[in-house]
Amino acid sequence: MSIQIKKTSEMKMPSLVLTVYGNGGVGKSTLAASAPNPVFIDAEEGTKAFGARGIDVAVANVKSWGDVQDAWSLIKDSEYETVVIDPIGVFLNLLIDQEKKGGNMSIQKWGFVKDKMRKFIWTAKDSGKHVIFVAHEKEQQDDQSVLRRPDLAANLAQELVNLSDVVGHMRIDDKGARCLLVRPEPKYVAKDRFDALDHIEKNPTVGEIIKKIHNAYNSEPFKGDEFSKKK
């Protein structure tokens, strides 16, 4: 039998699945570049200025869904510790372009695209590497307020949030510092599955985020009243 029962205190420290979203120019790709031994699959040339800024990372530039598949084949069993998908919304557009083939998108084609994109996201998540999904920001308005969330069409945005360990909104504060909101607020989607990070991480690096999460795994387990207080 392959099924085993373990205590959560016995489980190994996991790889990180991080979604970072925000407006252009706030430092989403720069944050991703601070991850351990990263390789970018770049669909929007978000890394083109890295060299001029002294940032040296591996990059696979992709222009089609076929390029994405080829890049993943090279990366999945490589020595790179972190895979950066930048930006995830454009990856979906590349898949749509392949499926349209100059025609229109039928309901059947939309279903195929959504299923294939979902499988790609899950394949990356289950790769054993750290995975960073970079996304643009989208405003979703209801009758009372505006909610900002990662921009991913075909109703996949919520699925991306659900499978991510940490979802952060990147912004620049009034002092010019880069900040990552990782706790939900009324107008922003955010998430910290580990409950290990500050409400807002100032001048964050992915390495420091991972360190904080791993430190949480080294803390003593809590019981009884402590559990109630933690919840």
N, C-alpha and C positions, 0 to 999 in steps of 0.2 A: 504493500500500500504506500503510495507516494505522499498522502496527506499526513502532516504532522501538526501537533498542537504545541504552541510555545507561549510563554509569557512575553508580554510586550517588553519587559525589562531585559529579556534575553536576545531581542532582535538586534541585528547589526545596524549601524548608522547608514541611512539610505542615501542614494544619489538624489539630487535636487531637481525638481521640475518647477521652473520659475517662469511666470509670464510677466513681462514688463510692458506697460502701455503708457501712452502720453502723446502730446503734440510733437511736431517736428522740432528738432534742435534742442531738446531738453537733456539729451545725454543717454538715451536708451541703449544705443549701440555701444557707446563708450563704457557704460556699466557692464554690458555683456562681455566686453573685451577684458575685463578684470577677473573673469572666471579662470579656474585652473586649466591650463593647456587647451585653449579653445580653438575650434575651427568654425568659421562662419559659412553657412550656405546663404549667400547674399543675393536677393532678387531685386534689390532697389539701389544698389551701389551705396549703401549706407556706410560702407567701410572705405570709400575711395579717398577720404582725407586722412585716414589713419597714419599713413606713412609720413605725411608732412607734420604730423603731431607727435611723431616718435613712438607710435603704437605699432608693434610688430606682431601680427597674428596671421594664421593660415586662413585663406579665403577661397571658396569656390563660388564664382559668379555664375548665376543661372538665368537663362532667358526663356526656357520652356519647361514643361513638366518632364519631358525626357531628360533634360539637364538635371533636374531635381533627383530623378531616379538614379542617374549615373553618379551624381555626387554622393548620394546616400550609400550606394554600393561601395564607393571608395572609403567612406568614413566609418561605416558601422562596425567594422572589425579592426579599426586603426588604433594607434596609440593615443589619439586625442581623448582628453578626459571630458570635455564639454562640447556639445553641439549647439550652435546658435542658429535658429531659424529666423531670418530677418528680411522682411516682416511677414508674418504668417498670412495676413490678408492677401498679399500679392501672390503667395504660393497657391491660394485658392483660385485667384484669377488666372494663373497659368494653367491650372487644371481645367477651368471652364473653357479657356481658349482652345485647349486640345479637344475637348468634347464637342464644342460647337462646330468646329471644322468649317467655318464660314457660314453656318446656318443659324437657326434659332435654338434656344434651349427649351426642350419639351419637359413635361413633368417627369418623364422617365429619365431623361438626361440629368435633371437636377438631383434626382434620387441617387443616380450612379455617382455623381460628383460628390455629393454629401457623404456617401458611404466610403468612397475612396479616400477623401480627405480625412475622415474620422480614423480610418485604418492607418494612414500615414502618421497622424498625431499620436496614436497609441503605440505604433511601432517605435517612434522616437522615444516616447515615455518609457517603454519597457526595454530600451537598449542597454541599460546598466550604466550609461553615461549621465552626467549632469546635462540637462536640456534647458535651454532658454528660448522661449518664444517671445519675440519682439513684435509688438502690435501698435498700430496707430490708435488714436482715441476716437470713440464715437459717442455722440450724445443721443440718448434715448429719452424722449419726452412722453410723459403721461399727463393726466389732467391736472396734477398738482406740482410736479417738479421735473427737473432734468437730471437724469442719471448718466454718468460717464462710465464707459466700460470699454474693454478691448474691441476693436473693430474687426469682426469676422462674420461674413455673410452666411446665408443658408442655415440660419438658426444654430450655428456652431459655436458662437461666442460663449454661451452658458456652459456648453460641454467642455470647452477649453478651461474655463474657470473651475469647473468641477474637478477636473483631473489634475490641475496644477496644485503643487504643495504651497506655493507662495504666489500671490498675485499682487503686484505693486503698481501704483500710479506714480509716474515720474514727473516731477515738477521742479521749478527753480524758485526758491523763496525770495523775499524782499531784500535779502543781503547777498544774493547771487549764488547761494549754495545749492547744489543739487540735492534733492530730497526724494525719498521713496516712501509713499504711504502704503502700509501693509495691513492696516486694520480698517474694516469697512466704515464708511461715513454715509450720511444720507444721500449725498450727491456722487459718491464714488464707489465703484466695485473694488474691493481689496480683500486680501485673505492671508492668514498665516496659520497653516494647519498645525504647526508645531508649537505655537504660542511662545516662541523663543525670541522674537524680534521686538524692537521698540515700535510704538505706534507709527512714528515717522523715523526712518533711518536717514540721518544726515550724512552727506558725502559718502554714500555707501560703496562698497566693493562686493562683488559676488563672493570672493574669498572670505571676507569677514562675515557675510551672511551665513555661509556654510559652517564657519567656525562656531558661530552662536548656536546654530541648530545642533551640531555635534556635541557641543557643551551641554545642551539640554538633555541629550541622551546619557550623559555621564552623571546627571544629578540623581539624588536618591528618590526612589518611588514614593509617592504619597498615598496615604490611606485614610479611611474614615472621614472625620470632619475636614481634613485637609483637602480631600477629593471634592467635597461639597463646596468648599470655598473656592477651589480652582475653577469649578464649573461656573 
